[in-house]
Amino acid sequence: ETVWNKETRLQGGGSDIDLNDMGKKQAEMAAESLKGERLNAIASSTLKRALDTAQAIAGYHNLEVQAYPQLKEIDAGSIDGLKGEEISKTPPEFFKQWASGQIERIPGGESLREVQDRAWGVVEELKKRYSPGKVVLVSHTFVTSTLICRALGVDLRLSRRLTASNGGVSLLEFSSNYVTLAYFNRTCHLVT
């Protein structure tokens, strides 16, 4: 969690906001939930909120965090930093797309396809380097949802229906023939 999460502001790839106190606690609880896993690598977005979470996870493992700019959150262009009610005042055509989850492109920013393509390249690289094995990938809501859509072979427009919680953990299992979503947005470790 960041201050912008609390304020319901959209924080895209251009907003490098620090974790707040609750966010640091969530990162530590997520890290603790993974401490018993045998990990081969930890990859992260280059944004501080993801890197700090990845570092918390790395604290339980003898691994260096590998930072990838391709895992940054969507470039939110002209709506970066806006609150929900402010997004509703954007041009009507864009807001209609935003509300329906069918974003073609954020004005001045990226499309969901661009986010998915750049982040999927990292997934492919990590699969080549560490398969078979376990890799933790720490990123952001739009990145996570678009990657899950690609892994499962479902329409990218469904990505807006996959909302990841701060500190939530999802597991994709790759086999030679297909990918399984073992769980999505597990948050039981966040209950205090």
Buried (B, 14 or more C-beta within 10 A) or exposed (E): BBBBBEEEBBBBBBBBBEBBEBBBBBBBBBBBBBEEEEBBBBBBBBBBBBBBBBBBBBEBBEBEBBBBEBBBBBBBBEBBBBEEEEBEEBEEEBBEBBEEEEBEBBEEBBBBBBBBBBBBEBBEBBEEEBEEEBBBBBBBBBBBBBBBBBBBEEEBEBBBEBEBEBBBBBEBEBEEEEBEEEEBBBBEBBEE
